[in-house]
Amino acid sequence: MSPTTASAARAPSAATTPTLEPERDVVVAGHHLKARCAGSGPSVVLVADYGRAMDDAWGTIPQTLAARSRVCVYDRLGIGRSDSVPDRQTFATLADDLDGVISGLGLSRPVVVVGPAMAAPIALTWVSRHESDARAVVLLDPVPPGYSGPSGALLRLLPPKDPGDPELSTLWADLDRYNTVATNKESLDPASWTAYERLPATSTPLYDLVDAQAQPWPAAVDAAAIDGVWRQYQRRVLALSSQAELRIVPEPDDWPTMIRSTLERALQS
């Protein structure tokens, strides 16, 4: 179960939390991006995982966190009701769009940025470019530097393609589509993963929440080896801040409490 799914399943009802305001149109470099916000107080921006729209990525997490902060979500280009995706994007351009959304929504800085999985490189790239504007970054099972992309550890750990193994074939097909600009839903340039590995460390407080449960893989995959590398490479995430903390989430149902408590700490940074 993903952090956002687990949180949605256990979050308080909407009756006890602020409601999301009507959708807003934010223009960034001539492109229209849709966003929604809730609550008041210190600024928090939730950056959705790859290919996820704000309406289905977070469940009731924004409303829950809005009890103590001004929380905003948005759709990147090519996602939801935002403008179509350009021919090529990078983590740097996606970070620029994030900064434009922060400004366009009139959010006070510094900002806490929250990002799961493949949103982590966007959040960390933004922090590296706007350190003075970043109160903290909270990452949920982040994809670590050196793990994904055409030269990443994941591809080296997978068994060769096997047409006779449907599960493995589907996995390889998904990865091939993701690592090709023309078939990537967000037109992500595969070279972005190399740039991610070269991000400089900052002093921005960084909280890395990692699920204790291993991810399921096709039977032909050495799941233990991949999980071991994933966890080992979390050190690379922690190395991107001089104030980094790793927090292990014991069970899927623990995600809501862990996210809330971590955000409380982040807002005090």
C-alpha positions in Angstrom: 0.0 0.0 0.0 1.4 3.4 -0.9 1.8 6.2 1.7 -1.0 8.3 0.2 -3.4 5.3 -0.1 -2.7 4.3 3.5 -3.2 7.8 4.7 -6.5 8.3 2.8 -7.8 5.1 4.4 -7.2 6.3 7.9 -7.4 10.1 7.8 -10.1 11.8 9.8 -13.4 12.6 8.2 -13.9 15.8 6.2 -16.4 17.0 8.8 -13.5 17.6 11.3 -11.1 19.1 8.9 -10.9 22.1 6.5 -12.3 21.6 3.1 -10.5 22.2 -0.2 -11.2 25.5 -1.8 -12.4 25.7 -5.5 -9.8 25.0 -8.1 -7.5 27.8 -9.2 -5.8 28.5 -12.5 -2.1 29.4 -12.1 -0.2 30.6 -15.1 3.5 29.7 -15.1 5.7 30.7 -18.1 2.6 31.0 -20.2 1.2 27.6 -19.2 -1.9 27.0 -17.2 -1.7 24.7 -14.1 -4.6 23.8 -11.9 -4.3 23.9 -8.1 -6.3 23.7 -4.9 -5.6 24.8 -1.4 -7.0 24.5 2.1 -6.4 25.9 5.6 -4.3 28.7 6.8 -0.8 29.1 8.4 2.6 28.1 7.3 2.8 27.0 3.6 2.9 23.3 2.6 2.9 22.1 -1.0 2.2 18.5 -1.9 4.0 17.3 -5.1 2.2 14.3 -6.5 3.9 11.1 -7.7 4.6 10.5 -11.3 1.5 10.7 -13.5 -0.9 11.3 -10.6 -3.5 14.0 -10.6 -4.2 16.1 -7.5 -7.7 14.8 -7.3 -6.7 11.1 -6.9 -3.2 11.3 -5.5 -3.7 12.4 -1.9 -7.1 11.2 -0.5 -7.9 13.5 2.4 -4.3 14.2 3.3 -4.5 17.9 2.3 -7.5 18.6 4.4 -6.0 16.7 7.4 -2.7 18.7 7.2 -4.6 21.9 6.6 -5.7 21.9 10.2 -2.4 23.6 11.1 -1.1 25.0 7.7 -1.9 26.4 4.3 -1.8 23.2 2.2 -1.8 23.3 -1.7 -1.8 20.6 -4.3 -1.5 21.0 -8.1 -1.5 19.2 -11.4 1.8 19.3 -13.4 1.6 19.8 -17.2 0.0 16.9 -19.0 -1.8 15.8 -15.8 -5.4 16.3 -14.8 -6.8 19.6 -16.2 -3.5 21.4 -16.5 -2.1 22.3 -20.0 -0.7 19.6 -22.2 2.8 18.4 -21.6 5.7 19.9 -23.6 7.9 17.7 -25.8 10.6 17.4 -23.1 10.7 18.1 -19.4 13.5 17.8 -16.8 13.5 17.8 -13.0 14.8 21.3 -13.3 11.9 22.5 -15.4 9.5 20.7 -13.2 11.1 22.4 -10.2 10.7 25.8 -11.9 7.0 25.0 -12.4 6.7 24.2 -8.7 8.3 27.5 -7.8 5.9 29.3 -10.2 2.9 27.6 -8.6 4.1 28.7 -5.1 4.4 32.3 -6.3 1.2 32.1 -8.3 -0.8 30.9 -5.3 0.7 33.7 -3.2 2.1 31.3 -0.6 4.3 32.7 2.1 7.8 31.5 2.1 9.6 29.5 3.5 7.6 26.5 2.3 7.5 22.8 3.4 7.5 20.6 0.3 6.2 17.0 0.5 6.8 14.5 -2.2 6.4 10.7 -2.5 8.4 8.3 -4.7 9.2 9.9 -8.1 8.1 13.4 -6.9 11.2 13.4 -4.7 13.6 14.5 -7.4 11.4 17.4 -8.2 11.1 18.5 -4.6 14.9 18.1 -4.0 15.8 19.9 -7.2 13.6 22.8 -6.1 15.2 22.8 -2.7 18.7 22.9 -4.2 17.7 26.0 -6.2 15.6 27.8 -3.5 17.3 26.8 -0.2 16.3 30.1 1.5 12.7 29.5 0.5 12.6 25.9 1.8 11.5 25.4 5.4 11.9 21.6 5.1 11.3 18.7 2.7 9.3 15.6 3.6 9.8 12.6 1.4 7.6 9.5 1.4 9.4 6.4 0.0 11.5 8.6 -2.3 13.2 7.2 -5.4 16.9 7.7 -4.4 19.6 9.0 -6.7 21.2 6.3 -8.8 18.2 3.9 -8.6 16.0 4.8 -11.6 16.6 5.8 -15.2 18.4 4.1 -18.1 21.6 3.8 -16.0 20.0 3.2 -12.7 20.6 0.2 -10.4 17.1 -1.1 -10.8 17.6 -2.1 -14.5 20.9 -3.8 -13.6 19.2 -5.9 -11.0 16.4 -7.2 -13.2 16.6 -10.5 -15.1 16.8 -10.2 -18.9 13.6 -9.8 -20.9 11.7 -13.0 -21.3 8.7 -13.1 -23.7 7.5 -16.3 -21.9 7.1 -14.4 -18.6 4.1 -12.1 -18.8 4.7 -10.4 -15.5 8.4 -9.7 -16.2 7.5 -8.6 -19.8 5.0 -6.1 -18.4 7.5 -4.7 -16.0 10.1 -4.2 -18.7 7.6 -2.6 -21.0 6.6 -0.1 -18.3 10.2 0.7 -17.6 11.0 1.1 -21.3 8.1 3.5 -21.8 9.2 5.5 -18.8 12.8 5.8 -19.9 11.8 7.1 -23.4 10.8 10.7 -23.7 8.2 10.0 -26.5 6.3 7.5 -24.4 6.8 9.0 -21.0 3.5 10.4 -19.7 5.3 13.6 -18.5 7.9 13.7 -21.3 10.7 13.3 -18.7 14.2 13.5 -20.2 16.0 10.3 -19.0 19.1 12.5 -18.6 17.3 14.1 -15.6 18.3 11.1 -13.5 21.9 11.9 -14.0 21.3 15.5 -12.9 19.5 14.2 -9.9 22.6 12.3 -8.8 24.6 15.5 -9.0 22.4 17.7 -6.8 24.4 19.5 -4.1 23.7 19.0 -0.4 21.8 21.8 1.4 21.2 22.6 5.0 17.4 22.3 4.6 15.9 19.9 7.1 15.0 16.7 5.3 12.7 13.9 6.6 12.9 10.6 4.7 9.9 8.3 5.5 10.4 4.8 4.3 8.0 1.9 4.5 9.3 -1.1 6.4 7.4 -3.4 4.1 9.1 -4.6 0.9 7.6 -3.8 -2.5 6.1 -6.8 -4.4 7.9 -7.8 -7.6 7.3 -10.5 -10.3 8.4 -14.0 -9.3 11.4 -13.9 -11.5 12.9 -10.8 -9.8 15.2 -11.0 -6.9 13.0 -8.9 -4.7 15.4 -9.1 -1.7 18.3 -7.7 -3.7 16.2 -4.8 -5.1 14.8 -4.0 -1.7 18.3 -4.0 -0.2 19.6 -1.6 -2.8 16.6 0.6 -2.4 17.2 0.9 1.3 21.0 1.2 0.9 20.5 4.1 -1.6 18.3 6.0 0.9 21.7 7.1 2.3 22.1 9.1 -0.9 18.8 10.8 -0.1 20.0 11.6 3.4 23.3 12.9 2.1 21.4 15.7 0.3 20.9 17.5 3.6 23.2 18.3 6.6 20.0 18.0 8.7 18.5 14.7 7.5 16.5 12.1 9.4 15.4 8.7 8.3 12.1 7.5 9.7 10.9 3.9 9.2 7.1 3.4 8.9 6.4 0.0 10.6 3.0 -0.8 9.1 0.9 0.6 6.3 -1.7 1.9 8.8 1.1 3.9 10.5 1.5 6.3 7.5 -1.1 8.9 8.5 0.3 9.4 12.0 3.9 9.4 10.7 3.1 12.0 8.1 1.3 14.3 10.5 3.9 14.1 13.2 6.7 14.6 10.6 5.0 17.6 9.2 4.6 19.1 12.7 8.3 18.8 13.1 9.0 20.2 9.7 6.8 23.3 10.4 8.9 24.0 13.5 12.1 24.0 11.4 
